């Protein structure tokens, strides 16, 4: 059961899924299969491993031994090449109804290898309302061998009609120890570093891994956490905001520039650019310009999303910092996410009131909401840094 | 064969006594292109008042139609074929047009109007090569050129206009040439006397047609609430996007914060490179900075951020959100 073993600190969910996998196997053998159902919704905070849980479940459904971890089926599911698993990863800001309809059509087919056809929809919360509605019928009454696995941060992110058609699997935030243990055993990270990364990432396994393995990511976090200290005048706030937004733009550029180029060249090739031979013209064939424009729109939406995600990571680091400040102010005996900066946290806790801290935290949360509502990032972040400012005593 | 004429606003139908068999009018300024086409048609009519005019739309011209229209009619007489939006012509028809241009019919005047650009470029290139007369209409881009346009329009009506009056008219009507031309001819019709002066313009036109977000931002930051709101209303009424106004407000406040927060010992060039603004702008912002304190700037920027949220669908009425923001900005000025 190596697949389920990878799910850190999710014993309850694992038990449910294993039981369902066993029931599914029974159903395949002609039994009643009570305990298996055709639509699942995996929820849990970011980094708790929703898609990994879904993947593990998919493997356990497709593997003859319910997820042994070393047979062909398990391996294919792991690398994403299994013919019966349709893996949807929305890259842009949202997932459209048109795309969903195509997906529904795919889900209507019978499994190729005879066990189950699995539709794994990561980030299903990105589906627009129209898209979610297009999905309703499909997840309510799929063909007998089709299973829908949706992933979303919380059940509230899906419309009620979807929620009521799915069985919800709730993943919890794994403990710091569990995350550190995984980092140390699986990635060979030194125990000290593993503990630091696990604390700083607050249960987000992927983020903890990046923090532990990538110097640049750690440096970025240091930059962000130095912001609260630097905000004394309004000029500083503007500069800090400028830097935050610029970094996120650079992230988006770095992640997309090379990819965009490859995609565009590929598409141009598909539409006949550079082809030679009789009866072919040099330029794009009919429809090429439209397809290119569509690709451009998709790429732009993807860049915006990466930019927002990158900003969001920074904002969450800031929230964690002020949460620690609040914990110290209230004398709560919990472990600090920023243990490495305890000194600063305590200093700020002494020089401000809990009200200040709460006000600042809500300014950060408001900034996140504004970013999601398409507010100009610079304006939103400026408003936030100004609200974080420590007013100089008059 | 085949000349090239730059079509300005001083150009008159009379200058074209005998229209070329095929004329291509290139340019996306609608009024000027219309006039160029009109003058050619008028010239053809002047030659032969009986001439039949066929006005066609590019997308609807079918193959063979040109041949039908240009072939001699039983009753004799000339014909004028005008093809508007020639960029929409289909491939076959374009080939037909190019072929026709090389050997035009005797009694037919063909006028093609193309907005320029890439669509239907084969037509422009082909017809040019085949020897058509090309008329290019250039869109005036600079304010000075628009003033010249106004003067030329008034002169067409046999009047003169003072420079100040021309400027006032441009401010009030905006940069759309069709509207300017209409305003000019209306003024010439309504005003007695040869010269049109500022008073005459002020009698029929008031206010500004085009207000940029920056004007509003400057007024609000300088604390001129009444004027700021008035200009805001003008801007909204003339279709300036609320998002642009918000970003102009944010930009203005951002400059205040940058200059206000810069180290005091920086001067001139050093300051300019520190805040990344040109020196003339720094002087202006420094003047605006009096009456502003850090708390005020902070409050004003919060208001702008929530306004951006409101105009992007978070609120029901962008105009209300903007007005409120302008008020908050002005009210924040007194803050320390």
Interface residues (C-beta under 8 A of the other chain):
Chain A: X233 X234 X235 X236 X237 X238 X239 X370 X373 X374 X375 X376 X378 X379 X380 X382 X383 X386 X387 X389 X391 X392 X394
Chain B: X246 X247 X250 X254 X257 X258 X259 X260 X261 X262 X294 X295 X297 X298 X301 X302 X304 X305 X306 X308 X309 X312 X313 X314 X336
